Amino acid sequence: MADLIPTPDSPGLHVSKPSPTTPATASAVCHCGARATATGDTQVKALVDGYTANHGPAHAKGGK
């Protein structure tokens, strides 16, 4: 599973929630150098929303 965790050489977003009773965790690395981690369902949702709005897919649409 370590190969799913984003790195500067392989940027992306990784979210994990092994069971309904454990908190979600996430890590994100963008090719622009931004990186973030989060723990807890609310914080992970915020990380995913921010990453998709400002990094990753946003860069493909001409953003920086």
N, C-alpha and C positions, 0 to 999 in steps of 0.2 A: 504494500500500500504506500510505501514511502515514495514510489515513483509518481504518485498522484498529487503530491504536495508541490505547489508552485515554487519555482526558483527564478532567479534572474535569467537563466538560460532557457527556462520553460515556464513563462509567465501564465497566470490563470487564476482561477478561483477554486478552492476546495472546501466543501462543507461536509461535516460528518455529524450524524445523530444516531448512534448505535441502537438506541432503544427509546421508546416514548418517555421513559422516566429519567433519562440522562440529558444534561444540557447539550445543546448543539455547540460545535466548535467550527471555526472557519479560519482560513488564511488566504490571503490574496497578494499577488505580486504582479505589477504591471510592467510592460516593457519600458515605460518612461522612468522607472525606478521607484515608484510608489509601492509601499507594502503595508499590510495591516493584518492583525489577528483579532479574533473576538471569541468570547465564551459566553454562552447563555443565548437562549432563543431570540430574545429581543435585540441583543447586540449583534448577533449573527445576521438577523434580517436587515439591520441598519448597514452592516458592512456590505452585504450583497446589493442592497439598493444603491449605496454610494459607489460601489465598484462598477455596477452596470451603467450608472448615470454619468460617471466621470472618468472611467478608465476602461480597459478591455474593449467592449463593444463601442463605447463612445469614441475611441480613437479611430476605429474603422469608419466612422461617419465623418471624419475630417476634424475631429476635436484634437486637443493636445493633452 
